[in-house]
Amino acid sequence: MTYRCTYDDSQPESLISGYNQNQDIEVAQEVIYDFFIEIVKQWTPDAVLSEFDNLFFLINSEENEEINHALNRIVFDNSEITFVNTIKRVCYILINNWYINRNYTAIRDLLTKIDEIQEQDFYSDSQLVNRLRQWLINFVKSNNYQEIRQCALQTGRSWSSRYTSYLLVSQYVNPQNSIEQQELARNLSKQLKDKYKFDLAMYIVRQESPSYKSLKKPKNPTQLGDDVINLIKKTLSSQRIFSHTRQAELFLEKTKCLTYSEFKAQLPNYLMLQENDVNLTKILREKLCRKLETLYETHHKEQVEKGIIIRTCNRLIEFLTTEDGSTPSSIFLLLNTHGNPLTLVTILLKLILICSASRTYLEVCIAKLIQYYQNYEENQCQSFIRFLEVFNLVFTIFTENVQYHLVKVDDDEVSGPLSNLDAYRLFCQTKGLDLRGRNLTGIKLTSTDLREANLRDTNLSGINLIQADLRLANLSKANLSEAILNEAQLLIANLSHANLTDSSLIGADLRRANLQDATLVRTCLTSALLNFANLRHANLAQANLMATRLDYANLSEANLNHTNLQYSNLSHSHFKNANLSCANLKGVNLRNADLTGADLSYADLRGADLSGANFSQANLHGANLGKTDCRYANFSQANLNHANLNHANLEFVNLTEADLSYTVLRHGNFYQAQLGKANLYHADLTRTDLSHADFREANLCFCLIRHAKLTRTYFNGTNLQGANLFGSNLMDARIQDAKFGNNSGLSDSIKRSLNLKAK
């Protein structure tokens, strides 16, 4: 693009006519700032960009002659730094407003317009416009502009770009930066931290879900690999003995009346942790004590107060990170090279827990360390990167509005903070309104926003919470008996050990909720969403879950005796060792579900989709599986005696060593089914398709196999004594070492042709 601009500046005074010659340059800048603050809120982004182009490229605003005079005054003053500060702040004014309104396209268009300056051919008869042109080129090449680009686009090829949230801190704490630049940097830093916080929470939820892991590997937002789960578990496990938050509260309470000298004497004991390397601990304590001895000695006899605590914590943060503001401190190098990064991070955390006002200063120091190390290749500073990752992780767990809990899933494990961590799963939720232990019996809170509220141990019996928003709420051990929660939002809520007896949750959203060990006796959950929910050990006896979504849910060892699950979606769910006796499962979707060892005695499964489900060692005594789709299901070693499988589709099913005695299997389809060593004593297989089925060493004594299709059916070593084979053509079967005797339905000609003798 070529610009040709003709402008007469032979008499500079004419350029600023109508403008007070003595007016301060700062006033000229304010005129420009106010103009763009006004139009960015009222005009379309395209119109704003056009005006930006006219003013800063040509000094030719078509809408406001006053800002033309203002910019002329700045250029005429020949102060390039004033111009840079002006255009820089205007850029931040526009970017910040567009960022707040999520108009990211306008931000990219602005930067593209500025980037293209160097590529444009430009001619002007005006000395001032040519000067402006050169300043623009210099600006595009400057660190000031690159800072704008990095902040606005959050880009960077270096490994350090992963930690931009800290690098932005120096921008919003620098009083020399404009208000707009500070606000944009603060908002962007918060956005990046919130994204990390959310991604970490979702990673943990998915990583700890066996159902999700079977689908795909969740994305890990850290650089710690799969070890991050065990690191969090270990940290939380130690919290059961050493609660950092509680320790901080006790320390502040204990020292509030001490002198500053006495406060410093107590500080090392509060900060120090047990470390495997005793020598390292000793060195750290000695250096820390020496640092504290000479710190603010003139205040030794004064009573400790907030101001001196802040300054002390800031000095210790420097001591542990960067004392000169540019290079790592000696103690940082010692701990980061020879120690566990968790030790250093925990000490920093404990400082922030007694002095939250030092949090920003700590992040400034972390930013300075990043700036120092970013000159190195990533493979040259792995120990520092690991420190950053552990720092990110620990501060997210203990200082953000997300709570992480360890939930025990293996009751056989010995209790203790450092017992087998595989026996525990992580559960996370955000913090909200604290209503713990309150008695809210009978209160009506219809449509109330209780997101992230802490309602642990709260009495909510009989409460009306229709359509209430309880997403991420903590309702652990709450009493919700006879409560009305129809259409309530309980996404990722914690309802472990809660009492929901006789409550109503019709249409409620309980996706990914934790209902482990909850009591839901006679609870109404019709049409509710319980996808990926944890209902392990829950008591759902006589509950109504008709048309409920329970796909990928965990109901292992749950009690669903006499529960109504008719037409529910239970695909990929876990019912290992669950009690489903006498349950109504008509028309349910149990595709690929795990029911290993489950009790389904006398359950009604008519018309259910059981394809691919695992019923290994399950008890289906007396169950009704009429017209079910059992293709590829696994019933090995299952108890199906006296069950009804009339018209069931059992293609490719595994019934190896299953007990099918007295089972009704009329009109079923057993194509290529595996029934090796199965017990079909007195079973009824009338008019069943048994083609290509394998009955090797199975017991079919006194079995009814009338008018059955036996094409390439395998009866190798099968016991067929007393079986009724009327209308079935054994000539189509594969028979070797089978036992016959007292059979009915076999003509003499078939016996002769097969050379069979009663044994």
C-alpha positions in Angstrom: 0.0 0.0 0.0 1.3 3.5 -0.9 0.3 6.6 1.0 0.8 10.1 -0.6 0.2 13.0 1.8 0.5 16.6 1.0 0.6 18.9 4.0 2.0 22.4 4.4 4.1 22.8 7.6 6.3 25.7 6.4 4.8 27.8 9.1 4.5 25.5 12.1 2.3 28.0 14.0 -0.5 27.4 11.5 -0.6 23.8 12.4 -1.6 24.5 15.9 -3.8 27.6 15.3 -6.8 27.6 17.5 -4.7 25.7 20.1 -3.1 27.4 23.1 0.6 27.5 22.4 1.3 27.3 26.1 -1.0 24.4 26.7 0.8 21.5 28.5 1.8 18.4 26.5 0.0 16.3 29.1 -3.2 18.1 28.4 -2.8 17.3 24.7 -2.3 13.7 25.6 -5.5 13.7 27.8 -7.5 15.1 24.8 -6.4 12.1 22.7 -7.1 9.6 25.6 -10.5 11.0 26.3 -11.5 10.9 22.6 -10.6 7.2 22.2 -12.1 6.3 25.6 -15.4 7.8 24.3 -15.5 6.4 20.8 -14.4 2.8 21.8 -17.5 2.5 23.9 -19.8 4.0 21.3 -18.5 3.2 17.8 -18.1 0.0 16.0 -14.5 -1.5 16.0 -14.1 -0.8 12.3 -14.9 2.9 12.8 -12.5 3.1 15.7 -9.8 1.5 13.7 -10.4 3.9 10.8 -10.1 6.9 13.2 -6.9 5.4 14.7 -5.5 5.0 11.2 -6.4 8.6 10.2 -4.9 10.2 13.4 -1.7 8.3 14.0 -0.8 7.7 10.3 -1.8 11.0 8.8 -2.8 13.4 11.6 -6.1 13.7 9.9 -9.0 12.8 12.1 -12.2 13.4 10.1 -14.4 13.5 13.3 -12.5 15.7 15.7 -10.2 18.6 14.7 -9.2 19.1 18.3 -7.3 15.8 18.5 -5.5 16.6 15.2 -4.2 19.8 17.0 -3.3 17.7 20.1 -1.2 15.2 18.1 0.3 18.1 16.1 1.4 19.7 19.4 3.1 16.5 20.5 4.9 15.9 17.2 5.9 19.6 16.9 7.4 19.4 20.4 9.7 16.7 18.8 9.5 14.4 21.8 9.4 10.9 20.6 9.1 9.4 24.0 5.9 11.5 24.6 4.5 10.1 21.3 5.4 6.5 22.3 3.7 6.9 25.7 0.6 8.4 23.9 0.1 5.7 21.3 1.0 3.0 23.8 -1.7 4.1 26.1 -4.3 4.5 23.3 -3.5 0.9 22.2 -4.1 -0.3 25.8 -7.4 1.7 26.0 -8.7 0.0 22.8 -7.4 -3.5 23.6 -8.7 -3.4 27.2 -12.2 -2.3 26.2 -12.3 -4.9 23.4 -11.0 -7.6 25.7 -13.6 -6.9 28.3 -16.3 -7.3 25.5 -14.5 -10.4 24.2 -14.0 -8.7 20.8 -10.7 -10.5 20.1 -11.0 -10.0 16.3 -10.8 -6.2 16.8 -7.6 -6.6 18.9 -6.0 -8.7 16.2 -7.1 -6.2 13.5 -5.5 -3.3 15.4 -2.2 -5.1 15.8 -2.2 -6.2 12.1 -2.8 -2.5 11.1 0.2 -1.4 13.2 2.4 -4.3 11.9 1.8 -3.3 8.3 3.3 0.2 8.9 6.8 -1.1 7.9 5.6 -2.5 4.7 3.9 0.6 3.4 5.5 3.1 0.9 4.8 6.5 2.3 5.5 10.0 0.9 4.6 13.3 2.4 5.4 16.9 1.8 4.9 17.5 5.5 7.9 17.4 7.8 5.7 16.6 10.8 4.0 13.7 9.1 7.3 12.2 8.0 8.6 12.6 11.6 5.5 10.8 12.8 6.0 8.1 10.2 9.6 7.4 11.4 8.4 7.4 15.0 5.8 4.8 14.1 8.4 2.6 12.5 10.6 2.9 15.6 7.6 2.1 17.8 6.8 -1.1 15.9 10.4 -2.3 16.4 10.5 -1.4 20.1 10.1 -3.5 23.2 7.1 -1.3 24.1 5.1 -2.6 21.1 6.3 -6.2 21.6 5.1 -6.0 25.1 1.7 -4.9 23.8 1.6 -7.8 21.4 2.6 -10.4 24.0 0.1 -9.1 26.4 -2.8 -8.8 24.0 -2.2 -12.0 22.1 -0.5 -14.0 24.9 2.0 -15.4 22.4 5.5 -16.6 22.8 7.7 -19.3 21.4 9.8 -19.7 24.5 9.0 -22.3 27.2 8.5 -19.3 29.5 5.3 -18.4 27.6 3.6 -21.1 29.7 4.0 -18.9 32.7 2.8 -15.6 31.2 0.3 -15.2 34.1 3.4 -14.4 36.3 5.2 -12.3 33.7 2.2 -10.0 33.4 2.3 -9.2 37.2 5.2 -6.7 36.7 3.0 -4.8 34.3 0.0 -4.3 36.6 2.1 -3.5 39.7 4.2 -0.9 37.8 2.8 2.5 38.7 4.5 4.0 35.6 2.2 2.0 33.3 -1.1 3.5 32.4 -4.3 2.4 34.2 -5.5 0.7 31.0 -2.2 -1.3 30.7 -2.4 -2.3 34.4 -6.0 -3.4 34.1 -5.4 -5.4 30.9 -2.4 -7.2 32.4 -4.3 -7.9 35.6 -7.3 -9.3 33.7 -5.2 -11.4 31.4 -3.2 -12.8 34.3 -6.4 -13.7 36.1 -7.8 -15.3 33.0 -4.7 -17.5 32.5 -4.8 -18.6 36.2 -8.5 -19.3 36.0 -7.9 -21.4 32.9 -5.2 -23.4 34.6 -7.3 -23.8 37.6 -10.3 -25.1 35.5 -8.1 -27.3 33.3 -6.5 -28.9 36.4 -9.8 -29.6 38.0 -11.2 -31.2 34.8 -8.1 -33.2 34.4 -8.4 -34.6 37.9 -12.1 -35.4 37.4 -11.4 -37.2 34.2 -8.2 -38.9 35.3 -9.8 -40.3 38.4 -12.8 -41.6 36.4 -12.3 -45.1 35.2 -15.0 -44.6 32.6 -13.5 -41.5 31.1 -10.0 -43.0 31.0 -11.3 -45.9 29.0 -12.5 -43.4 26.3 -9.4 -41.3 25.9 -6.5 -40.0 27.9 -7.4 -36.6 29.5 -5.2 -33.6 28.7 -2.7 -32.7 31.5 -2.4 -28.9 32.0 0.9 -29.4 34.0 4.4 -30.5 32.9 4.5 -33.0 35.7 3.1 -36.0 33.7 1.0 -38.6 35.4 2.9 -38.1 38.6 0.8 -35.0 39.3 -2.1 -37.1 40.7 0.1 -38.8 43.3 1.8 -35.5 44.1 -1.6 -34.0 44.9 -2.7 -37.0 46.9 0.5 -37.0 48.9 0.2 -33.3 49.6 -3.4 -33.7 50.7 -2.6 -36.8 52.7 0.0 -34.9 54.7 -2.6 -32.2 55.2 -4.6 -34.6 57.4 -1.9 -34.2 60.0 -0.4 -30.8 59.1 -3.2 -28.5 57.9 -1.3 -25.5 56.5 -4.3 -23.2 56.8 -4.9 -24.2 60.4 -1.3 -23.9 61.3 -1.2 -20.4 59.9 -4.2 -19.4 62.0 -2.7 -20.9 65.2 0.6 -19.2 64.6 -1.0 -15.7 64.1 -3.2 -16.2 67.2 -0.2 -17.4 69.2 2.1 -14.5 68.2 -0.3 -11.5 68.1 0.7 -10.2 71.5 4.5 -10.8 71.1 7.2 -8.4 70.4 8.8 -8.4 67.0 11.9 -10.1 68.3 9.8 -12.9 69.8 7.8 -13.2 66.6 10.9 -13.7 64.6 12.1 -16.4 67.1 8.9 -18.3 66.5 8.9 -18.0 62.8 11.4 -20.7 61.8 9.5 -23.4 63.8 6.4 -22.5 61.9 8.0 -22.4 58.5 10.3 -25.5 58.7 9.0 -28.9 57.5 10.5 -32.3 57.8 12.9 -33.1 55.0 14.5 -36.4 54.2 17.9 -34.7 53.8 18.6 -33.7 57.4 21.8 -31.8 56.5 19.8 -29.7 54.0 17.2 -28.9 56.7 20.0 -27.9 59.1 21.6 -25.6 56.5 18.3 -24.0 55.6 17.3 -23.4 59.3 20.7 -21.8 60.1 20.6 -19.5 57.1 17.0 -18.6 57.8 17.8 -17.8 61.5 20.8 -15.6 60.5 18.6 -13.7 58.1 16.0 -13.0 60.7 18.4 -12.0 63.4 19.4 -8.8 61.7 16.1 -8.0 60.1 14.5 -4.7 61.3 16.4 -4.7 64.6 15.1 -1.3 65.5 11.6 -2.8 65.9 12.7 -5.7 68.2 10.9 -4.4 71.3 7.8 -3.2 69.5 4.6 -5.3 69.5 4.3 -7.1 66.2 1.8 -5.6 63.8 0.6 -6.1 60.2 3.0 -3.7 58.5 6.1 -5.3 60.0 4.8 -8.8 59.2 4.3 -7.8 55.5 7.8 -6.4 55.3 9.3 -9.4 57.0 7.5 -11.8 54.7 8.7 -9.8 51.7 12.3 -10.0 52.8 12.0 -13.7 53.4 10.4 -14.2 49.9 13.5 -12.4 48.5 15.8 -14.5 50.5 14.1 -17.7 49.2 13.9 -16.5 45.5 15.9 -13.6 44.3 17.6 -11.1 46.7 19.0 -8.8 44.0 15.9 -8.8 41.9 17.5 -10.4 38.9 19.3 -13.6 39.7 18.4 -16.6 41.9 19.4 -16.4 45.5 21.9 -18.8 46.9 19.2 -20.5 49.1 17.0 -20.9 46.0 19.8 -22.6 44.1 20.5 -24.9 47.0 16.9 -26.0 47.5 16.1 -26.2 43.8 19.2 -28.2 42.9 19.7 -30.5 45.9 16.2 -30.6 47.5 12.6 -31.4 46.8 10.9 -28.4 45.1 7.9 -29.1 47.3 9.9 -28.1 50.4 10.6 -24.6 49.0 7.1 -24.2 47.6 5.6 -25.2 51.0 7.7 -22.6 52.9 6.6 -19.9 50.4 3.0 -21.1 50.8 3.2 -20.8 54.6 4.5 -17.3 54.3 1.5 -16.3 52.1 -1.0 -18.0 54.5 0.2 -15.7 57.3 0.5 -12.7 55.1 -1.8 -12.7 52.0 -0.7 -9.2 51.2 2.7 -10.6 50.1 1.2 -12.7 47.4 1.7 -10.2 44.6 5.2 -9.5 45.7 6.0 -13.2 45.6 4.6 -13.4 42.1 6.8 -10.5 41.1 9.8 -12.4 42.4 8.8 -15.5 40.5 8.4 -13.4 37.3 12.0 -12.1 37.8 13.3 -15.7 38.1 11.4 -16.6 34.9 13.0 -13.7 33.2 16.4 -14.8 34.3 15.9 -18.5 33.2 14.2 -17.7 29.9 17.6 -16.9 28.4 18.3 -20.7 28.7 17.0 -23.5 26.6 14.2 -25.5 28.2 16.4 -28.6 28.6 18.9 -26.5 30.5 16.6 -25.4 33.3 14.4 -28.5 34.0 14.8 -28.2 37.8 13.5 -24.7 37.7 10.6 -25.6 35.4 9.7 -28.4 37.8 9.8 -25.9 40.7 7.4 -23.6 38.7 5.0 -26.5 38.0 5.0 -27.6 41.7 4.5 -23.9 42.7 1.6 -23.5 40.3 0.0 -26.7 41.5 0.4 -26.2 45.3 -0.8 -22.6 45.2 -3.8 -23.5 43.1 -4.7 -26.2 45.6 -4.3 -24.1 48.7 -4.9 -20.5 47.8 -7.6 -20.6 45.1 -11.4 -21.1 45.5 -11.2 -24.8 44.7 -11.2 -27.5 47.4 -9.6 -30.8 46.8 -10.6 -33.9 48.8 -9.2 -37.4 49.1 -12.1 -40.0 49.0 -11.3 -43.5 50.1 -12.5 -46.2 47.6 -10.9 -49.3 49.0 -12.3 -50.2 52.4 -9.7 -53.0 52.9 -6.8 -50.5 53.0 -5.3 -49.6 56.3 -6.1 -46.0 57.2 -3.3 -43.5 57.5 -2.0 -40.4 55.8 0.7 -42.2 53.8 -1.1 -45.6 53.1 -1.6 -46.8 49.6 -2.6 -43.7 47.6 -4.2 -45.9 45.0 -6.9 -46.6 47.6 -8.0 -43.0 47.3 -9.5 -40.9 44.6 -9.4 -37.1 44.2 -12.5 -35.0 44.3 -12.5 -31.2 43.7 -15.1 -28.5 44.1 -15.0 -24.7 44.3 -15.6 -22.8 47.6 -18.8 -20.8 48.1 -21.1 -19.5 50.8 -20.3 -21.2 54.1 -23.5 -22.6 55.7 -22.0 -25.6 57.4 -24.0 -27.0 60.3 -26.9 -24.7 59.9 -30.5 -25.8 60.4 -32.5 -24.8 57.3 -35.3 -27.2 57.8 -38.5 -26.3 55.9 -37.0 -23.2 54.3 -38.0 -22.4 50.7 -35.1 -21.6 48.5 -36.7 -22.1 45.1 -34.4 -21.0 42.2 -31.8 -19.8 44.7 -28.1 -19.4 43.6 -26.1 -21.6 46.0 -23.2 -22.4 43.6 -20.1 -23.6 45.4 -21.9 -23.2 48.8 -20.6 -25.2 51.7 -23.6 -27.0 53.2 -21.7 -29.8 54.9 -23.5 -31.4 57.9 -26.4 -29.0 57.3 -30.0 -30.0 58.2 -32.0 -29.4 55.0 -34.8 -31.9 55.7 -38.0 -30.9 53.9 -36.4 -27.9 52.2 -37.8 -26.6 48.9 -34.9 -26.2 46.5 -36.7 -26.5 43.2 -34.5 -25.3 40.3 -31.9 -24.1 42.8 -28.3 -23.8 41.5 -26.1 -26.0 43.7 -23.4 -26.6 41.2 -20.1 -27.6 42.9 -21.8 -27.3 46.3 -20.6 -29.3 49.2 -23.5 -31.2 50.7 -21.4 -33.9 52.3 -23.3 -35.5 55.3 -26.2 -33.1 54.8 -29.7 -34.1 55.9 -31.8 -33.7 52.8 -34.5 -36.2 53.7 -37.9 -35.3 52.2 -36.3 -32.3 50.4 -37.6 -31.2 47.1 -34.8 -30.6 44.6 -36.7 -31.0 41.3 -34.7 -29.7 38.3 -32.0 -28.5 40.7 -28.5 -28.0 39.3 -26.1 -30.3 41.2 -23.4 -30.6 38.7 -20.2 -31.9 40.4 -21.8 -31.4 43.8 -20.4 -33.3 46.8 -23.3 -35.4 48.3 -21.1 -38.1 49.9 -22.8 -39.6 53.0 -25.8 -37.3 52.5 -29.2 -38.4 53.6 -31.7 -38.1 50.7 -34.3 -40.5 52.0 -37.8 -39.8 50.5 -36.5 -36.7 48.7 -37.5 -35.7 45.2 -34.9 -34.9 42.5 -37.1 -35.2 39.4 -35.1 -33.8 36.4 -32.2 -32.8 38.6 -28.7 -32.4 37.1 -26.3 -34.5 39.1 -23.7 -35.1 36.4 -20.3 -36.0 37.9 -21.8 -35.5 41.4 -20.2 -37.5 44.3 -22.9 -39.5 46.0 -20.7 -42.1 47.5 -22.2 -43.8 50.6 -25.3 -41.5 50.2 -28.7 -42.7 51.4 -31.3 -42.4 48.6 -34.0 -44.9 50.0 -37.3 -44.2 48.2 -35.8 -41.2 46.5 -37.4 -40.0 43.3 -34.8 -39.4 40.6 -37.0 -39.8 37.4 -35.5 -38.2 34.3 -32.5 -37.0 36.4 -29.0 -36.7 34.9 -26.4 -38.8 36.7 -23.8 -39.3 34.0 -20.4 -40.0 35.4 -21.8 -39.7 38.9 -20.1 -41.6 41.8 -22.7 -43.7 43.7 -20.4 -46.2 45.1 -21.8 -47.8 48.3 -25.0 -45.7 47.9 -28.3 -47.0 49.2 -30.9 -46.6 46.5 -33.4 -49.3 47.8 -36.9 -48.7 46.4 -35.7 -45.5 44.7 -37.4 -44.4 41.4 -34.8 -43.8 38.7 -37.1 -44.2 35.7 -35.8 -42.7 32.5 -32.6 -41.5 34.3 -29.2 -41.0 32.7 -26.6 -43.0 34.5 -24.2 -43.7 31.7 -20.6 -44.0 32.9 -21.8 -43.8 36.5 -20.1 -45.7 39.3 -22.6 -47.8 41.3 -20.2 -50.4 42.5 -21.5 -52.1 45.7 -24.5 -49.9 45.7 -27.9 -51.2 47.0 -30.6 -51.0 44.3 -32.9 -53.6 45.8 -36.5 -53.1 44.4 -35.3 -49.9 42.6 -37.1 -48.7 39.5 -34.7 -48.1 36.6 -37.1 -48.7 33.8 -36.0 -47.2 30.5 -32.8 -45.6 32.0 -29.5 -45.3 30.2 -26.9 -47.3 32.2 -24.4 -47.8 29.4 -20.8 -48.1 30.4 -21.8 -47.8 34.0 -20.2 -49.8 36.9 -22.4 -52.1 39.0 -19.6 -54.4 40.3 -21.0 -56.4 43.3 -24.1 -54.1 43.4 -27.4 -55.4 44.8 -30.1 -55.1 42.0 -32.3 -57.9 43.3 -35.9 -57.5 42.3 -35.0 -54.3 40.5 -37.2 -53.0 37.6 -34.8 -52.8 34.6 -37.3 -53.1 31.8 -36.1 -51.5 28.6 -32.8 -50.2 30.1 -29.6 -49.6 28.2 -26.9 -51.6 29.9 -24.6 -51.7 26.8 -21.0 -52.3 27.8 -21.9 -52.0 31.5 -19.9 -53.8 34.2 -22.1 -56.0 36.5 -19.4 -58.3 37.6 -20.5 -60.2 40.8 -23.8 -58.1 40.9 -27.0 -59.6 42.4 -29.8 -59.4 39.9 -31.9 -62.2 41.3 -35.5 -61.8 40.3 -34.8 -58.6 38.5 -37.0 -57.6 35.5 -34.8 -57.0 32.4 -37.3 -57.5 29.7 -36.5 -55.7 26.5 -33.2 -54.4 27.9 -30.1 -53.8 25.8 -27.3 -55.9 27.4 -25.0 -56.0 24.5 -21.4 -56.1 25.5 -22.2 -56.0 29.2 -20.2 -58.0 31.7 -22.3 -60.2 34.0 -19.4 -62.5 35.0 -20.1 -64.3 38.3 -23.4 -62.3 38.6 -26.5 -63.7 40.3 -29.5 -63.7 37.9 -31.4 -66.4 39.6 -35.1 -66.1 38.6 -34.4 -63.0 36.6 -36.6 -62.1 33.6 -34.5 -61.4 30.5 -37.2 -62.0 27.9 -36.5 -60.3 24.5 -33.2 -58.9 25.7 -30.3 -58.1 23.4 -27.3 -59.9 24.9 -25.0 -59.9 21.9 -21.3 -60.1 22.9 -22.3 -60.1 26.6 -20.2 -62.0 29.2 -22.2 -64.3 31.5 -19.3 -66.6 32.4 -19.8 -68.3 35.7 -23.0 -66.4 36.2 -26.0 -67.9 38.0 -29.0 -67.9 35.6 -31.0 -70.8 37.0 -34.7 -70.5 36.8 -34.2 -67.3 34.7 -36.4 -66.5 31.7 -34.6 -65.7 28.4 -37.4 -66.3 26.0 -36.8 -64.7 22.6 -33.4 -63.3 23.9 -30.7 -62.5 21.4 -27.6 -64.3 22.7 -25.4 -64.1 19.6 -21.7 -64.4 20.4 -22.5 -64.4 24.1 -20.1 -65.9 26.6 -21.9 -68.4 29.0 -18.8 -70.4 29.9 -19.4 -72.3 33.1 -22.7 -70.5 33.7 -25.5 -72.1 35.6 -28.6 -72.2 33.3 -30.4 -75.0 35.1 -34.2 -74.8 34.7 -33.7 -71.7 32.6 -36.3 -70.9 29.9 -34.5 -70.1 26.6 -37.3 -70.7 24.1 -37.0 -69.0 20.7 -33.6 -67.6 21.6 -30.7 -67.0 19.3 -27.4 -68.6 20.4 -25.5 -68.1 17.2 -21.7 -68.7 18.0 -22.4 -68.5 21.7 -19.8 -70.0 24.1 -21.4 -72.4 26.6 -18.4 -74.6 27.4 -18.9 -76.4 30.8 -22.2 -74.6 31.3 -25.0 -76.3 33.3 -28.3 -76.4 31.4 -29.9 -79.2 33.4 -33.6 -79.2 32.7 -33.3 -76.0 30.6 -35.8 -75.3 27.8 -34.2 -74.5 24.4 -37.3 -75.2 22.3 -37.1 -73.6 18.8 -33.8 -72.0 19.7 -31.1 -71.2 17.1 -28.0 -73.0 18.4 -26.1 -72.9 15.1 -22.3 -72.6 15.6 -22.8 -72.6 19.4 -20.2 -74.3 21.5 -21.5 -76.7 24.2 -18.3 -78.6 24.8 -18.4 -80.5 28.1 -21.7 -78.7 29.0 -24.4 -80.4 31.0 -27.7 -80.7 29.0 -29.3 -83.5 31.0 -33.1 -83.6 30.6 -32.8 -80.4 28.5 -35.6 -79.6 26.0 -33.9 -79.0 22.6 -37.1 -79.5 20.5 -37.1 -78.1 16.9 -33.8 -76.3 17.6 -31.4 -75.3 14.8 -28.2 -77.3 15.3 -26.2 -76.3 12.2 -22.5 -76.9 13.1 -23.3 -76.9 16.8 -20.5 -78.3 18.9 -21.5 -81.1 21.4 -18.0 -82.4 22.1 -17.9 -84.2 25.5 -21.5 -82.8 26.1 -23.8 -84.7 28.5 -27.2 -85.0 26.6 -28.6 -87.8 28.7 -32.4 -87.6 29.0 -32.5 -84.6 26.6 -35.5 -84.2 24.4 -34.3 -83.6 20.8 -37.6 -84.0 19.0 -37.6 -82.1 15.7 -33.9 -81.2 15.9 -31.5 -82.5 13.3 -28.4 -83.8 15.1 -27.0 -84.7 11.6 -26.1 -80.9 11.3 -24.2 -80.9 14.6 -20.6 -81.7 15.5 -20.7 -84.6 18.0 -17.7 -86.2 19.6 -17.7 -88.2 22.9 -21.2 -86.9 23.7 -23.2 -88.8 26.2 -26.7 -90.0 25.2 -29.2 -92.0 27.1 -33.0 -92.1 27.7 -33.3 -89.5 25.0 -36.7 -88.8 23.5 -37.3 -87.4 20.0 -34.5 -89.3 18.3 -35.7 -91.7 15.6 -34.0 -95.1 15.3 -32.7 -94.1 11.8 -30.9 -91.0 13.3 -29.4 -93.2 16.1 -28.2 -95.7 13.5 -26.8 -93.0 11.1 -24.9 -91.4 14.0 -24.0 -94.7 15.4 -25.2 -93.6 18.8 -25.6 -95.9 21.7 -27.1 -95.2 25.1 -24.4 -94.8 27.7 
